[in-house]
Amino acid sequence: MRQKVVIIGAGGFGREVLDICEEDNRSGVRWEILGFVDDNPEVQSQKVRGYPVLGGVEVFSKFKANEVKAVIAIGDNRIRKKVAEKAAAYGAGFCNVIHPSAIMTPHVKLGKGVIIAAGCILTNNITVGDFVIINLGVTVGHDTEIESFVNLNPGVHINGNNKIGEGAYIGSGAVTIQNITIGKWSVIGAGAVVTNDIPDRVVAVGVPAKPIKLMENEEKATSRIVDSI
C-alpha cells in the first residue's frame, strides 16, 4: 500500500525531496505524491513539475488523521522548526524520506520527518532526532548523536563519538574529528575542520574551526525570520 505524502516547501529543496520520492518509487512504488504545501501565496495554485501546490499548511486540517504524511523540505533550521510546530497544530503527521542509495546499518535510529539524500553513509549506534536533514554525500561515524532540526549540508563528514546539538547547521564540506560536540543552534562554515568542541549559538569557521561571533537568541531570530516571509 502506497503512503500518501505532501512535501512542505515548493522551492529548490522541495524539488530535490521530490527527486528522492520518485527515485524511491522506481525501486518499488512506495509513495503517492499528492503535491506541495507552501505558505507563500505567490506559489499557491501553481504546479511544480506537474504536482499542485495545494495551499498553506492549514490544508492538513482537511486530511483524515494518519492518511497523509508530510515531509518538510526547508533548509533553514529555525523556519523548519516553526513550520513543523504549525503543521502539527493542523494535524499533520510526518514521515522519513530516504534515498535508496543511502547506506545505513540496522543500528541507526531515526526520529520523524528525517530527510536522507543520495550517497549518504551512516554506520552504527547512531541516533538521529526529528526533522534532521542529511544532504548529498554525507557520512556519519559510529556512536554519534544528531539532535532534532540539524542540517548536515552536502559533503559533510562527521566522525565517530560526535554529538551535534539541536538546530546546528553544518556547512558544505565541513569535517569533524572524533569525540566532538557542536553546540545547539550553532553554524559551522563550509569547509571548516572542527577539532575542538563548539559552544551553543555561535558561528565557527576556518581550519581549525573557531567561533567568530555569537548568534541571536533563537526565539527572537526565529520570529524575525518567520515574520519576514
N, C-alpha and C positions, 0 to 999 in steps of 0.2 A: 504494500500500500504506500502510495506516494505521500510525502508530507507537504502540505501547502505552506509556502513561505513567502514573506514580504521583506524586501530589502529597504531599510530606513536609510535614506541618503541617496539622492539621484545624481550625484556628481561622478567624478572620475573613479573614486574608490568604490562607489556603488557599482559601477560597470565592472570593476575588477572582481568584486564579490559575485556578480552575475556570471563572470567567466568561470569562477570556481564551481558554482552550482551547475552550469551547463557541462563542464568537464566531468563532474561527478555523475551526471546523468548519462554521459557517453559510456561510463564504466558499468552502468546498470541503473535504470531510471529510479531515482530516489526523490527528486523534488518536483512539485508542481508550483512553478513560479508564477505568482499572481501579479507581480509588478512591484512598484516602488512606492514609498511614502516619503514625503518631504514637506516640511513646514514652510518652505519658500513658495508663496503664491504664484511666482512667475513661472514655475515649472509644473505646477499642478494642472491636470487635464492634458498634459503633453504625453508623448511616448518616448521611452529611452530604449533604443534597439528593439523596438516593436512591443515593449511592455509598457502598460499605462502607469502614470503617476496617479495614484488613487486619491491623493489628498494629503492632509496632515495627519499627525499621529492619532487624532481623535477617531480616525476610521476604525481603530481597533475595538472601539465600543460597539461596532456593528457586527463583529465576528462572533461566532459561537465560541465559548470557552474551550481552549485546548485544540480547536480545529485548525487555527492558523498560527504559525510561529513567525517570529521576526528575528532579523539579524541587523545590527547597527553598523553601517558602513560609513563611519565618521571618524577621521583620523585624530582630531583634536580630543584629547582625553577628557578635558573638563566638559566640553559640549556633549561628548558621548555619555558621560555620567548623567548630565542634566536630561538628555533625551531619554535615556533608559528609565529614569525615575518618572518622567512624564508619560512615556508609553505604557509603563507598568500600571500607572494610575488609571489608564483607559482599558486595562485588562489584557495587555499584550503579554504573551509568553515568548520565550526566547530559545533559539536552537544554536548549535555549533555548526559552522561551515568549514570543512577541511578538504583541501585539495587532495585528490587521490594519489599524487606523487609524494606527499608528505610521509616521512618515516617516523613512526613512534612505537616504542616498545609498549607492552601491556602495563608497564609500571609508570604510566603517565596519567595523572588525574586532572580532568578538565572541569572547570566551572561551566556556567551557562553563557551563551552569547559570544563564544570564542570564535575567532577567525584565524585559520592557519592556511597560509598561501602556499604556492608551489615551491618545491625544493627544500622544505624545512626538515630538520632532523632534531628529534627530541629523544634523549636516551632514557635513563632510568631514575626512579624515585624523584620525579619532577611533579610539582603541583602548580597548576595554572588556575588563577582566580577567574572571576566573572568579567565578561566584556573585554577580554585581552585581545589585542591584535598582534599576531606573529607573522610578519610580512615575508616577502620573497627571499628565499635562500638563507633564512635564519637558522643557527644551530644553538641548542641549549644543552649544556652538560649535566651530568648526574647530580642528584641531591640539591636541586635548585628550586627555590620557591619564587613564583611570579605572582604578585598580588593583583587584585582587580584593577581594571582600567589602565593597564600598562600598554604601551605601544612600542614594539620592537620593530624598527624600520628595516628596509631591505639590507641584507648582508651583515646584520649584527651577529656577533659570536659571543655567547655567554658561556663562560667556563663553569666547572663544577663548583658545588657548595656556594652558590651565589644566592642572595636574597634581593629581589627587585621590588621596591616598595610601591604601594598603591599609587597609580597615576603617573608613574615615571615614564618619561618619553626618551627613548634611546635612539639617537640619530643614525642614519645610514652608515654602515661600515664600522661602527664602534665595536670595540673589543674589551672584554673584562678578563682579568686573570682570576685564578681560583680564590675562594674564600672572601668574596667582595660583597658588601652591602651597598645598594644605591637607595637613597632615602626617598620618602614619599613625595610625589609631585615634583621631583627634580627633572632637569633636562640635561641630557648628555649630548654634546655636539657631535656632528657627523665626523667619523674618522678618529674619534678620541680613543685613547687607550687608558682604561681605568685600572690603576694599580693600587689604589687606596680607597677606603670607604668614602662615600659621598653623602653628606648630610641631607636632611629634608629641605625641599623647596629652594634649591639653588640651581644655577646654570653652571655646568662644568665643561670645559673644552680643553683640547690640546693633548700632547703626548709628553709626559703622562697627564691625564685629565686633572685639572684644578678648578675649583669654584671661582667664578669671576663676578657673580652677583647673586643677590637674593631675589627670590620670586615674590610676587604679591601674595597676600593671604588668599588661600584657594577659593573661598566662597566669594570674596569680592571680585577676584579675577573671573570666576565663572559667571557671576551676574553681569559683569561688564561685557564679556564676550557674547553671552546669550542675548542680552538686550540689543546688541548691535546687529543681529542677523534677522 
